[in-house]
Amino acid sequence: MSVAQFMPVAVCDDDPRFAAQVCRVLDRCLEQTPHRIDLFTEPEDLLQAAREHPFALAVLDIQMPRQDGISLAEELLALRPACRVLFLTAYIAYCQDVYQVPHLAFVLKSEMEQRLPAALDRLHARPVPHGGALAAGMPGAARLVPQNSIIYLERRVRTTWIHTLDGPVTVPEKLEAVLQRLDPVAFCQTHKSFAVHWLYAERYDRTAIRLSGGVTVPISRAHAAAVRRSFLRYTETLLPPAEAAP
């Protein structure tokens, strides 16, 4: 992993012994990156800490007695949208459930030593432009919208609607102009009037993409081939480097 800015990391696992093991592996993986790891065994303690200061990365167990890691991630991202989430679990059955929230990786505890280093490499492998935020609005009245909070974009009557976790934001720019300022791997135009953020995709078929929250975005014939290419390029970033398609 390349040298980066100071990285505050949160680990939450109800098993203190395993959580300590996670911290040791993280320390080894992040040895070239200035960092601090805060260890939590209770989700509420992590959320309280997140209210006081941001975390760049949160490594979350999924099955915990008081709150599952997926709902914990939802609350954490509501507080700190720029935080990256990595799920670490003993149960592969959760592999579909985690797509309820944006996440960096899903790693089985039994494969932690092998998979965690490759997953962490993604933190710096594909930097998001403009500091991870989209400036929406005119100078003097602009709003910074975290890119990982954007679900999809829609062009309606000379206005582009940026649908985010916190509600819609509107800008007069054309859809294509806004997309030029977003991560070209994570975002994809599907139609002359729509673009999606792959992080929130729950189902992709020939004519539409269903997103978190039940929204369905159409895929036009003119964009179908580009959508397929975009999807393949995005899914390659979810694999460890050795498994990515050539």
LOMIVO-890297 format. One line per field, with one value per residue (C-alpha): residue number from 0; residue in three letters; x, y negated, z negated. Coordinates in Angstrom, 2 decimals. Example, Ala and Ser with C-alpha at 12.3 -4.5 7.8 and 13.67 -1.06 7.14 Angstrom:
2
seza: c(0; 1)
figu: c(ala; ser)
east: c(12.30; 13.67)
north: c(4.50; 1.06)
up: c(-7.80; -7.14)
END
This chain:
246
seza: c(0; 1; 2; 3; 4; 5; 6; 7; 8; 9; 10; 11; 12; 13; 14; 15; 16; 17; 18; 19; 20; 21; 22; 23; 24; 25; 26; 27; 28; 29; 30; 31; 32; 33; 34; 35; 36; 37; 38; 39; 40; 41; 42; 43; 44; 45; 46; 47; 48; 49; 50; 51; 52; 53; 54; 55; 56; 57; 58; 59; 60; 61; 62; 63; 64; 65; 66; 67; 68; 69; 70; 71; 72; 73; 74; 75; 76; 77; 78; 79; 80; 81; 82; 83; 84; 85; 86; 87; 88; 89; 90; 91; 92; 93; 94; 95; 96; 97; 98; 99; 100; 101; 102; 103; 104; 105; 106; 107; 108; 109; 110; 111; 112; 113; 114; 115; 116; 117; 118; 119; 120; 121; 122; 123; 124; 125; 126; 127; 128; 129; 130; 131; 132; 133; 134; 135; 136; 137; 138; 139; 140; 141; 142; 143; 144; 145; 146; 147; 148; 149; 150; 151; 152; 153; 154; 155; 156; 157; 158; 159; 160; 161; 162; 163; 164; 165; 166; 167; 168; 169; 170; 171; 172; 173; 174; 175; 176; 177; 178; 179; 180; 181; 182; 183; 184; 185; 186; 187; 188; 189; 190; 191; 192; 193; 194; 195; 196; 197; 198; 199; 200; 201; 202; 203; 204; 205; 206; 207; 208; 209; 210; 211; 212; 213; 214; 215; 216; 217; 218; 219; 220; 221; 222; 223; 224; 225; 226; 227; 228; 229; 230; 231; 232; 233; 234; 235; 236; 237; 238; 239; 240; 241; 242; 243; 244; 245)
figu: c(met; ser; val; ala; gln; phe; met; pro; val; ala; val; cys; asp; asp; asp; pro; arg; phe; ala; ala; gln; val; cys; arg; val; leu; asp; arg; cys; leu; glu; gln; thr; pro; his; arg; ile; asp; leu; phe; thr; glu; pro; glu; asp; leu; leu; gln; ala; ala; arg; glu; his; pro; phe; ala; leu; ala; val; leu; asp; ile; gln; met; pro; arg; gln; asp; gly; ile; ser; leu; ala; glu; glu; leu; leu; ala; leu; arg; pro; ala; cys; arg; val; leu; phe; leu; thr; ala; tyr; ile; ala; tyr; cys; gln; asp; val; tyr; gln; val; pro; his; leu; ala; phe; val; leu; lys; ser; glu; met; glu; gln; arg; leu; pro; ala; ala; leu; asp; arg; leu; his; ala; arg; pro; val; pro; his; gly; gly; ala; leu; ala; ala; gly; met; pro; gly; ala; ala; arg; leu; val; pro; gln; asn; ser; ile; ile; tyr; leu; glu; arg; arg; val; arg; thr; thr; trp; ile; his; thr; leu; asp; gly; pro; val; thr; val; pro; glu; lys; leu; glu; ala; val; leu; gln; arg; leu; asp; pro; val; ala; phe; cys; gln; thr; his; lys; ser; phe; ala; val; his; trp; leu; tyr; ala; glu; arg; tyr; asp; arg; thr; ala; ile; arg; leu; ser; gly; gly; val; thr; val; pro; ile; ser; arg; ala; his; ala; ala; ala; val; arg; arg; ser; phe; leu; arg; tyr; thr; glu; thr; leu; leu; pro; pro; ala; glu; ala; ala; pro)
east: c(0.00; 1.34; 2.10; -1.04; -2.48; -3.05; -5.77; -8.06; -9.46; -12.31; -12.65; -15.88; -16.24; -17.98; -15.15; -12.29; -9.69; -10.52; -10.78; -7.25; -6.12; -7.78; -5.90; -2.59; -3.26; -4.33; -1.19; 0.88; -1.05; -0.90; 2.71; 3.58; 0.57; 0.37; -2.69; -4.52; -6.79; -9.64; -11.10; -14.77; -16.78; -20.09; -21.62; -22.95; -19.44; -18.20; -21.09; -20.43; -16.77; -17.78; -19.93; -16.82; -14.28; -14.24; -12.92; -11.39; -12.04; -14.36; -13.82; -17.09; -18.15; -21.64; -23.11; -23.10; -25.62; -26.88; -26.73; -25.69; -22.81; -24.91; -27.29; -24.27; -22.67; -25.85; -25.79; -22.06; -22.28; -25.15; -22.81; -19.63; -20.40; -16.71; -15.88; -15.05; -16.59; -15.05; -17.18; -15.42; -17.55; -17.49; -20.62; -20.57; -24.40; -24.17; -22.45; -25.69; -27.04; -24.01; -25.06; -27.65; -24.85; -21.75; -18.68; -15.08; -14.98; -16.55; -13.92; -14.43; -12.70; -11.21; -9.47; -8.55; -4.77; -4.92; -7.73; -7.47; -4.23; -5.68; -8.93; -7.06; -5.08; -8.32; -8.30; -5.57; -5.73; -8.43; -8.51; -11.82; -11.44; -12.13; -11.43; -14.32; -16.96; -18.92; -19.26; -22.89; -24.17; -22.84; -19.75; -20.76; -23.68; -22.07; -22.63; -20.14; -21.88; -19.86; -19.67; -20.32; -23.66; -24.92; -27.32; -28.25; -28.65; -31.62; -32.06; -35.47; -36.59; -33.19; -32.25; -30.05; -31.29; -28.55; -30.34; -28.34; -28.76; -29.73; -32.21; -32.01; -29.69; -30.35; -27.93; -28.51; -25.61; -26.33; -26.08; -22.96; -21.20; -21.87; -20.66; -17.33; -16.70; -17.55; -15.56; -15.69; -15.53; -18.19; -20.73; -22.35; -24.80; -27.59; -29.92; -29.90; -31.65; -30.17; -26.90; -26.30; -23.75; -22.80; -22.29; -26.07; -27.00; -29.02; -30.03; -28.84; -30.68; -31.02; -33.37; -33.00; -30.95; -32.67; -31.04; -31.16; -34.44; -36.46; -35.67; -35.41; -33.38; -33.88; -31.16; -31.64; -30.57; -28.09; -26.33; -26.67; -23.19; -21.50; -23.38; -22.11; -18.52; -18.90; -20.32; -17.44; -14.88; -16.51; -16.75; -13.04; -12.30; -14.15; -11.73; -8.23; -5.72; -4.84; -8.50; -9.35; -10.12; -7.18)
north: c(0.00; -3.40; -6.13; -8.15; -10.69; -9.77; -7.12; -6.72; -3.16; -1.63; 2.10; 3.44; 7.10; 8.53; 11.08; 9.14; 11.80; 11.91; 8.11; 7.89; 10.26; 8.04; 5.05; 6.89; 7.75; 4.16; 2.80; 5.02; 4.07; 0.35; 0.22; -2.26; -4.44; -6.65; -5.34; -4.82; -1.87; -2.21; 1.09; 1.45; 4.42; 2.50; 0.82; -2.12; -2.91; -3.10; -5.37; -7.66; -7.92; -8.62; -11.52; -13.07; -12.44; -10.83; -7.40; -6.76; -3.02; -0.86; 2.92; 4.40; 7.85; 8.61; 10.94; 9.20; 9.63; 6.06; 4.78; 6.42; 4.93; 4.01; 1.75; 0.40; -0.51; -2.34; -4.46; -5.05; -6.22; -8.52; -10.16; -9.95; -9.44; -9.48; -6.49; -3.27; -0.08; 3.38; 6.30; 9.17; 12.20; 15.94; 16.50; 16.42; 16.33; 12.57; 11.93; 10.62; 8.77; 6.46; 4.79; 2.87; 0.38; -0.83; 1.13; 1.62; 5.40; 8.50; 10.78; 14.11; 14.37; 17.71; 15.95; 12.73; 13.18; 13.74; 11.39; 8.38; 6.95; 7.01; 5.45; 2.63; 1.91; 0.66; -2.30; -3.91; -2.02; -4.26; -7.73; -9.55; -12.97; -16.30; -14.94; -12.49; -15.22; -16.84; -20.61; -21.30; -24.83; -28.23; -29.92; -31.42; -29.02; -25.67; -22.53; -19.67; -16.35; -13.23; -11.02; -7.87; -9.36; -9.71; -6.92; -8.00; -11.05; -12.11; -14.81; -16.48; -19.71; -21.42; -20.34; -17.49; -15.88; -14.30; -11.79; -11.23; -9.43; -12.82; -13.72; -15.34; -18.14; -20.00; -21.66; -23.31; -21.45; -18.69; -15.12; -14.44; -17.48; -16.34; -12.81; -14.21; -15.32; -11.94; -8.73; -7.22; -3.64; -3.89; -5.93; -4.90; -6.61; -4.17; -6.41; -9.96; -11.01; -8.66; -7.55; -5.17; -4.66; -0.96; -0.92; -1.01; 1.49; 4.46; 6.01; 5.46; 6.95; 6.22; 3.23; 1.80; 1.50; 1.73; -0.40; -0.46; -1.91; -0.29; -2.78; -1.26; -3.10; -2.25; -1.15; -2.40; -0.41; -3.13; -2.75; 1.01; 1.98; -0.80; 0.24; 3.82; 2.60; 0.28; 3.07; 5.41; 2.69; 1.89; 5.53; 6.01; 3.44; 5.64; 8.54; 8.97; 8.11; 11.75; 12.57; 9.61; 10.34; 9.71)
up: c(0.00; 0.89; -1.63; -2.36; -4.73; -8.37; -8.50; -11.52; -11.54; -13.56; -14.23; -15.72; -16.71; -19.76; -20.19; -21.84; -21.07; -17.37; -17.24; -18.61; -15.87; -13.25; -14.64; -14.34; -10.70; -9.98; -11.62; -9.38; -6.24; -7.05; -8.20; -5.42; -6.21; -9.33; -11.13; -14.41; -15.13; -17.63; -18.81; -19.76; -20.96; -21.11; -18.01; -20.02; -21.28; -17.69; -16.68; -19.63; -18.63; -15.01; -16.18; -17.71; -14.94; -11.48; -10.53; -7.12; -7.40; -9.50; -9.70; -10.92; -12.03; -10.70; -13.31; -16.70; -19.54; -19.97; -16.39; -13.13; -11.19; -8.16; -10.07; -11.98; -8.64; -7.58; -10.75; -10.48; -6.86; -7.75; -10.25; -8.17; -4.44; -3.47; -5.67; -3.79; -5.20; -5.11; -6.29; -8.04; -8.88; -9.49; -7.39; -3.58; -3.59; -4.24; -0.88; 0.72; -2.32; -2.49; 0.78; -1.22; -1.94; -0.06; -1.11; -0.16; -0.52; -2.07; -3.63; -5.36; -8.72; -7.71; -4.78; -6.58; -6.40; -2.63; -1.60; -3.87; -2.38; 1.16; -0.04; -1.76; 1.39; 2.93; 0.56; 2.66; 5.94; 7.44; 5.87; 6.20; 7.87; 6.14; 2.66; 2.86; 3.17; 5.99; 5.90; 6.83; 7.36; 8.30; 6.77; 3.45; 3.10; 3.84; 1.82; 1.49; 2.06; 1.03; 4.09; 2.09; 0.97; 4.57; 5.57; 9.09; 11.33; 13.43; 16.07; 16.04; 17.76; 18.02; 14.49; 13.31; 10.11; 7.98; 5.74; 2.55; -0.75; -2.23; 0.48; 3.94; 5.00; 8.27; 10.69; 14.10; 15.76; 18.25; 17.00; 19.08; 17.62; 14.06; 14.85; 16.04; 12.45; 10.92; 10.59; 14.13; 12.83; 10.11; 12.13; 15.41; 17.76; 18.63; 20.64; 22.03; 18.80; 16.18; 14.60; 11.71; 8.97; 9.09; 5.32; 4.89; 7.60; 6.32; 9.64; 13.21; 16.15; 19.85; 19.62; 16.11; 12.94; 9.57; 6.88; 3.10; 1.90; 4.68; 7.47; 10.96; 13.60; 17.31; 19.71; 23.26; 26.33; 27.21; 23.84; 23.30; 24.56; 22.59; 19.46; 19.84; 20.22; 17.24; 15.09; 15.93; 15.24; 11.90; 10.78; 11.51; 8.79; 6.27; 6.80; 5.38; 8.15; 8.86; 9.57; 11.77; 15.39; 17.77)
END
